[in-house]
Amino acid sequence: MNSSGSYYELYRGSSIGMSLIDTLDDLVHSGRLEPQTAMKVIATFDKSITEVLAEKVKAKLNFKGHLDTYRFCDDVWTFLIKDVNFKLDNQTTVQADKIKIVSCNAKKPGDPQ
């Protein structure tokens, strides 16, 4: 969440987020949904997915790779990592040529540090 109280829009680019946006777009273009209602649904999605992932996902993994690029802008860290090896909780390993990690502040404004 950013300092204005709204939630990050990161998950809109996920497969479920893109499907939701495509469906809402179709409904708006067919006249069955007002654009303002679609925007409210998307804002609710941003809030809900952030909260559910924070509360429900307990899986962990370790990874090693070569840090290619990093940056910090507007309270968002971005890391580009090459030749990555992931080790999952069940000891399964997965390899990737490159990954991008985007990390945002999970604290809501007014929450104690």
Backbone as JSON Lines, residues from 0, in Angstrom:
{"i":0,"aa":"M","n":[0.84,-1.16,0.0],"ca":[0.0,0.0,0.0],"c":[0.88,1.22,0.0]}
{"i":1,"aa":"N","n":[0.48,2.25,-0.65],"ca":[1.27,3.46,-0.66],"c":[0.77,4.45,0.38]}
{"i":2,"aa":"S","n":[1.46,5.58,0.49],"ca":[1.17,6.52,1.56],"c":[-0.18,7.21,1.42]}
{"i":3,"aa":"S","n":[-0.81,7.15,0.26],"ca":[-2.11,7.81,0.09],"c":[-3.27,6.95,0.6]}
{"i":4,"aa":"G","n":[-3.0,5.72,1.03],"ca":[-4.05,4.86,1.55],"c":[-4.6,3.91,0.52]}
{"i":5,"aa":"S","n":[-4.23,4.04,-0.73],"ca":[-4.69,3.1,-1.75],"c":[-3.71,1.94,-1.85]}
{"i":6,"aa":"Y","n":[-4.18,0.85,-2.41],"ca":[-3.35,-0.34,-2.5],"c":[-2.58,-0.34,-3.81]}
{"i":7,"aa":"Y","n":[-1.45,-1.05,-3.8],"ca":[-0.65,-1.19,-5.02],"c":[-1.44,-1.92,-6.09]}
{"i":8,"aa":"E","n":[-1.13,-1.63,-7.32],"ca":[-1.82,-2.22,-8.46],"c":[-1.04,-3.38,-9.08]}
{"i":9,"aa":"L","n":[-0.08,-3.92,-8.34],"ca":[0.81,-4.97,-8.86],"c":[0.08,-6.18,-9.38]}
{"i":10,"aa":"Y","n":[-0.95,-6.62,-8.68],"ca":[-1.59,-7.89,-9.02],"c":[-2.55,-7.76,-10.19]}
{"i":11,"aa":"R","n":[-2.75,-6.55,-10.7],"ca":[-3.58,-6.39,-11.89],"c":[-2.91,-7.04,-13.1]}
{"i":12,"aa":"G","n":[-1.6,-7.18,-13.06],"ca":[-0.86,-7.81,-14.15],"c":[-0.8,-9.32,-14.04]}
{"i":13,"aa":"S","n":[-1.33,-9.9,-12.94],"ca":[-1.36,-11.36,-12.8],"c":[-2.45,-11.93,-13.71]}
{"i":14,"aa":"S","n":[-2.45,-13.23,-13.9],"ca":[-3.44,-13.84,-14.79],"c":[-4.86,-13.6,-14.27]}
{"i":15,"aa":"I","n":[-5.07,-13.69,-12.97],"ca":[-6.42,-13.45,-12.43],"c":[-6.79,-11.98,-12.55]}
{"i":16,"aa":"G","n":[-5.84,-11.09,-12.35],"ca":[-6.09,-9.66,-12.48],"c":[-6.43,-9.27,-13.91]}
{"i":17,"aa":"M","n":[-5.66,-9.79,-14.87],"ca":[-5.93,-9.48,-16.27],"c":[-7.27,-10.05,-16.72]}
{"i":18,"aa":"S","n":[-7.64,-11.24,-16.22],"ca":[-8.94,-11.83,-16.56],"c":[-10.07,-10.97,-16.01]}
{"i":19,"aa":"L","n":[-9.91,-10.49,-14.77],"ca":[-10.92,-9.62,-14.19],"c":[-11.08,-8.34,-15.01]}
{"i":20,"aa":"I","n":[-9.97,-7.72,-15.34],"ca":[-10.01,-6.47,-16.11],"c":[-10.63,-6.69,-17.49]}
{"i":21,"aa":"D","n":[-10.27,-7.79,-18.15],"ca":[-10.86,-8.1,-19.46],"c":[-12.38,-8.28,-19.35]}
{"i":22,"aa":"T","n":[-12.82,-8.99,-18.32],"ca":[-14.25,-9.23,-18.12],"c":[-14.98,-7.92,-17.84]}
{"i":23,"aa":"L","n":[-14.4,-7.11,-16.95],"ca":[-15.03,-5.82,-16.64],"c":[-15.08,-4.93,-17.88]}
{"i":24,"aa":"D","n":[-14.02,-4.95,-18.67],"ca":[-13.98,-4.16,-19.9],"c":[-15.1,-4.59,-20.86]}
{"i":25,"aa":"D","n":[-15.28,-5.9,-21.0],"ca":[-16.36,-6.41,-21.86],"c":[-17.72,-5.96,-21.35]}
{"i":26,"aa":"L","n":[-17.93,-6.01,-20.04],"ca":[-19.2,-5.6,-19.45],"c":[-19.46,-4.1,-19.65]}
{"i":27,"aa":"V","n":[-18.42,-3.31,-19.51],"ca":[-18.57,-1.86,-19.71],"c":[-18.89,-1.57,-21.17]}
{"i":28,"aa":"H","n":[-18.14,-2.21,-22.09],"ca":[-18.37,-1.95,-23.52],"c":[-19.74,-2.45,-24.0]}
{"i":29,"aa":"S","n":[-20.29,-3.45,-23.35],"ca":[-21.62,-3.94,-23.73],"c":[-22.73,-3.16,-23.04]}
{"i":30,"aa":"G","n":[-22.36,-2.21,-22.17],"ca":[-23.35,-1.38,-21.5],"c":[-24.0,-2.02,-20.29]}
{"i":31,"aa":"R","n":[-23.49,-3.16,-19.85],"ca":[-24.09,-3.86,-18.71],"c":[-23.48,-3.45,-17.38]}
{"i":32,"aa":"L","n":[-22.44,-2.6,-17.43],"ca":[-21.77,-2.16,-16.2],"c":[-21.27,-0.74,-16.4]}
{"i":33,"aa":"E","n":[-21.47,0.09,-15.41],"ca":[-20.98,1.46,-15.46],"c":[-19.47,1.48,-15.23]}
{"i":34,"aa":"P","n":[-18.73,2.36,-15.91],"ca":[-17.28,2.43,-15.71],"c":[-16.89,2.69,-14.25]}
{"i":35,"aa":"Q","n":[-17.68,3.49,-13.53],"ca":[-17.37,3.77,-12.13],"c":[-17.47,2.5,-11.28]}
{"i":36,"aa":"T","n":[-18.43,1.67,-11.59],"ca":[-18.58,0.4,-10.86],"c":[-17.39,-0.52,-11.16]}
{"i":37,"aa":"A","n":[-16.96,-0.55,-12.4],"ca":[-15.8,-1.37,-12.77],"c":[-14.57,-0.91,-12.01]}
{"i":38,"aa":"M","n":[-14.39,0.4,-11.88],"ca":[-13.23,0.93,-11.14],"c":[-13.3,0.55,-9.66]}
{"i":39,"aa":"K","n":[-14.51,0.55,-9.09],"ca":[-14.67,0.13,-7.7],"c":[-14.33,-1.35,-7.53]}
{"i":40,"aa":"V","n":[-14.73,-2.16,-8.5],"ca":[-14.42,-3.6,-8.44],"c":[-12.9,-3.8,-8.5]}
{"i":41,"aa":"I","n":[-12.23,-3.08,-9.38],"ca":[-10.77,-3.21,-9.49],"c":[-10.09,-2.74,-8.21]}
{"i":42,"aa":"A","n":[-10.56,-1.66,-7.62],"ca":[-9.98,-1.18,-6.35],"c":[-10.19,-2.21,-5.24]}
{"i":43,"aa":"T","n":[-11.36,-2.84,-5.23],"ca":[-11.63,-3.89,-4.24],"c":[-10.72,-5.09,-4.47]}
{"i":44,"aa":"F","n":[-10.49,-5.42,-5.73],"ca":[-9.56,-6.51,-6.07],"c":[-8.16,-6.2,-5.53]}
{"i":45,"aa":"D","n":[-7.67,-4.97,-5.77],"ca":[-6.34,-4.58,-5.28],"c":[-6.24,-4.8,-3.77]}
{"i":46,"aa":"K","n":[-7.23,-4.36,-3.04],"ca":[-7.24,-4.49,-1.57],"c":[-7.34,-5.95,-1.16]}
{"i":47,"aa":"S","n":[-8.28,-6.68,-1.75],"ca":[-8.56,-8.06,-1.33],"c":[-7.39,-8.99,-1.61]}
{"i":48,"aa":"I","n":[-6.81,-8.91,-2.79],"ca":[-5.73,-9.85,-3.12],"c":[-4.5,-9.57,-2.25]}
{"i":49,"aa":"T","n":[-4.24,-8.31,-1.97],"ca":[-3.11,-7.97,-1.1],"c":[-3.32,-8.55,0.28]}
{"i":50,"aa":"E","n":[-4.51,-8.39,0.84],"ca":[-4.79,-8.89,2.19],"c":[-4.81,-10.41,2.25]}
{"i":51,"aa":"V","n":[-5.42,-11.07,1.26],"ca":[-5.51,-12.53,1.27],"c":[-4.12,-13.15,1.14]}
{"i":52,"aa":"L","n":[-3.31,-12.64,0.24],"ca":[-1.97,-13.2,0.08],"c":[-1.14,-13.01,1.35]}
{"i":53,"aa":"A","n":[-1.28,-11.87,2.01],"ca":[-0.54,-11.62,3.25],"c":[-0.98,-12.54,4.38]}
{"i":54,"aa":"E","n":[-2.28,-12.85,4.43],"ca":[-2.81,-13.64,5.54],"c":[-2.77,-15.15,5.3]}
{"i":55,"aa":"K","n":[-2.97,-15.58,4.08],"ca":[-3.17,-17.01,3.8],"c":[-1.96,-17.76,3.28]}
{"i":56,"aa":"V","n":[-1.06,-17.11,2.59],"ca":[0.08,-17.81,1.99],"c":[1.18,-17.94,3.03]}
{"i":57,"aa":"K","n":[1.53,-19.17,3.35],"ca":[2.54,-19.43,4.37],"c":[3.77,-20.16,3.8]}
{"i":58,"aa":"A","n":[3.75,-20.48,2.52],"ca":[4.86,-21.19,1.89],"c":[6.1,-20.3,1.85]}
{"i":59,"aa":"K","n":[7.25,-20.94,1.93],"ca":[8.51,-20.23,1.86],"c":[9.41,-20.91,0.84]}
{"i":60,"aa":"L","n":[10.36,-20.13,0.33],"ca":[11.36,-20.69,-0.56],"c":[12.65,-19.92,-0.39]}
{"i":61,"aa":"N","n":[13.73,-20.55,-0.77],"ca":[15.04,-19.91,-0.8],"c":[15.49,-19.84,-2.24]}
{"i":62,"aa":"F","n":[16.27,-18.82,-2.55],"ca":[16.79,-18.73,-3.91],"c":[18.18,-18.13,-3.89]}
{"i":63,"aa":"K","n":[18.94,-18.52,-4.9],"ca":[20.28,-17.96,-5.12],"c":[20.4,-17.61,-6.58]}
{"i":64,"aa":"G","n":[21.08,-16.52,-6.85],"ca":[21.28,-16.11,-8.22],"c":[22.26,-14.96,-8.27]}
{"i":65,"aa":"H","n":[22.41,-14.37,-9.43],"ca":[23.32,-13.24,-9.63],"c":[22.51,-11.97,-9.83]}
{"i":66,"aa":"L","n":[22.67,-11.03,-8.91],"ca":[21.94,-9.77,-8.99],"c":[22.45,-8.98,-10.17]}
{"i":67,"aa":"D","n":[21.56,-8.69,-11.11],"ca":[21.93,-7.95,-12.31],"c":[21.68,-6.46,-12.14]}
{"i":68,"aa":"T","n":[20.5,-6.12,-11.65],"ca":[20.11,-4.72,-11.5],"c":[19.2,-4.58,-10.29]}
{"i":69,"aa":"Y","n":[19.32,-3.46,-9.59],"ca":[18.36,-3.15,-8.54],"c":[18.09,-1.66,-8.54]}
{"i":70,"aa":"R","n":[16.89,-1.3,-8.06],"ca":[16.55,0.12,-7.95],"c":[15.5,0.29,-6.85]}
{"i":71,"aa":"F","n":[15.47,1.51,-6.3],"ca":[14.49,1.87,-5.28],"c":[13.87,3.19,-5.69]}
{"i":72,"aa":"C","n":[12.57,3.18,-5.96],"ca":[11.88,4.38,-6.42],"c":[10.46,4.37,-5.86]}
{"i":73,"aa":"D","n":[10.05,5.48,-5.28],"ca":[8.69,5.63,-4.74],"c":[8.34,4.5,-3.76]}
{"i":74,"aa":"D","n":[9.25,4.18,-2.87],"ca":[9.05,3.14,-1.85],"c":[8.86,1.74,-2.45]}
{"i":75,"aa":"V","n":[9.36,1.52,-3.65],"ca":[9.27,0.21,-4.3],"c":[10.67,-0.25,-4.71]}
{"i":76,"aa":"W","n":[11.06,-1.43,-4.23],"ca":[12.33,-2.04,-4.65],"c":[12.05,-2.93,-5.85]}
{"i":77,"aa":"T","n":[12.95,-2.91,-6.84],"ca":[12.9,-3.81,-7.98],"c":[14.25,-4.47,-8.14]}
{"i":78,"aa":"F","n":[14.26,-5.79,-8.21],"ca":[15.49,-6.56,-8.38],"c":[15.38,-7.41,-9.64]}
{"i":79,"aa":"L","n":[16.39,-7.37,-10.49],"ca":[16.49,-8.25,-11.65],"c":[17.62,-9.22,-11.37]}
{"i":80,"aa":"I","n":[17.29,-10.51,-11.35],"ca":[18.25,-11.54,-10.95],"c":[18.38,-12.57,-12.07]}
{"i":81,"aa":"K","n":[19.62,-12.96,-12.36],"ca":[19.89,-13.94,-13.43],"c":[20.38,-15.25,-12.83]}
{"i":82,"aa":"D","n":[20.22,-16.33,-13.6],"ca":[20.69,-17.67,-13.23],"c":[20.22,-18.03,-11.82]}
{"i":83,"aa":"V","n":[18.93,-18.11,-11.65],"ca":[18.32,-18.28,-10.33],"c":[17.99,-19.74,-10.07]}
{"i":84,"aa":"N","n":[18.31,-20.2,-8.86],"ca":[17.93,-21.53,-8.39],"c":[17.03,-21.34,-7.18]}
{"i":85,"aa":"F","n":[15.81,-21.89,-7.26],"ca":[14.85,-21.84,-6.16],"c":[14.84,-23.18,-5.45]}
{"i":86,"aa":"K","n":[14.74,-23.14,-4.14],"ca":[14.57,-24.36,-3.34],"c":[13.28,-24.17,-2.55]}
{"i":87,"aa":"L","n":[12.27,-25.0,-2.85],"ca":[10.96,-24.89,-2.23],"c":[10.92,-25.62,-0.89]}
{"i":88,"aa":"D","n":[9.85,-25.41,-0.13],"ca":[9.67,-26.05,1.18],"c":[9.83,-27.56,1.11]}
{"i":89,"aa":"N","n":[9.32,-28.18,0.04],"ca":[9.38,-29.64,-0.08],"c":[10.69,-30.12,-0.69]}
{"i":90,"aa":"Q","n":[11.69,-29.25,-0.72],"ca":[13.03,-29.53,-1.22],"c":[13.12,-29.65,-2.75]}
{"i":91,"aa":"T","n":[12.03,-29.38,-3.46],"ca":[12.06,-29.33,-4.91],"c":[12.88,-28.13,-5.35]}
{"i":92,"aa":"T","n":[13.65,-28.29,-6.41],"ca":[14.41,-27.16,-6.94],"c":[13.89,-26.78,-8.32]}
{"i":93,"aa":"V","n":[13.92,-25.49,-8.58],"ca":[13.47,-24.94,-9.85],"c":[14.51,-23.93,-10.31]}
{"i":94,"aa":"Q","n":[14.8,-23.92,-11.61],"ca":[15.77,-22.98,-12.14],"c":[15.1,-22.02,-13.11]}
{"i":95,"aa":"A","n":[15.64,-20.79,-13.17],"ca":[15.15,-19.79,-14.11],"c":[16.33,-18.99,-14.63]}
{"i":96,"aa":"D","n":[16.27,-18.61,-15.9],"ca":[17.33,-17.8,-16.48],"c":[17.37,-16.41,-15.86]}
{"i":97,"aa":"K","n":[16.17,-15.81,-15.67],"ca":[16.1,-14.49,-15.05],"c":[14.73,-14.29,-14.41]}
{"i":98,"aa":"I","n":[14.71,-13.49,-13.35],"ca":[13.45,-13.16,-12.68],"c":[13.46,-11.69,-12.3]}
{"i":99,"aa":"K","n":[12.27,-11.18,-12.07],"ca":[12.12,-9.8,-11.59],"c":[11.33,-9.87,-10.29]}
{"i":100,"aa":"I","n":[11.86,-9.27,-9.25],"ca":[11.18,-9.21,-7.96],"c":[10.83,-7.75,-7.7]}
{"i":101,"aa":"V","n":[9.55,-7.51,-7.39],"ca":[9.1,-6.17,-7.02],"c":[8.63,-6.25,-5.58]}
{"i":102,"aa":"S","n":[9.18,-5.4,-4.73],"ca":[8.89,-5.44,-3.3],"c":[8.37,-4.09,-2.84]}
{"i":103,"aa":"C","n":[7.19,-4.1,-2.23],"ca":[6.54,-2.88,-1.77],"c":[6.36,-2.93,-0.25]}
{"i":104,"aa":"N","n":[6.22,-1.78,0.35],"ca":[5.99,-1.67,1.78],"c":[4.65,-2.32,2.13]}
{"i":105,"aa":"A","n":[4.68,-3.27,3.04],"ca":[3.46,-3.97,3.43],"c":[2.71,-3.25,4.54]}
{"i":106,"aa":"K","n":[3.3,-2.28,5.18],"ca":[2.67,-1.55,6.27],"c":[1.66,-0.55,5.74]}
{"i":107,"aa":"K","n":[0.51,-0.51,6.37],"ca":[-0.5,0.46,6.03],"c":[-0.18,1.78,6.74]}
{"i":108,"aa":"P","n":[-0.53,2.91,6.16],"ca":[-0.3,4.18,6.84],"c":[-0.96,4.18,8.21]}
{"i":109,"aa":"G","n":[-0.25,4.61,9.21],"ca":[-0.76,4.63,10.57],"c":[-0.47,3.37,11.37]}
{"i":110,"aa":"D","n":[-0.06,2.28,10.7],"ca":[0.3,1.05,11.41],"c":[1.65,1.26,12.09]}
{"i":111,"aa":"P","n":[1.84,0.67,13.29],"ca":[3.15,0.79,13.93],"c":[4.22,0.05,13.12]}
{"i":112,"aa":"Q","n":[5.42,0.58,13.16],"ca":[6.53,-0.02,12.41],"c":[6.82,-1.34,12.99]}
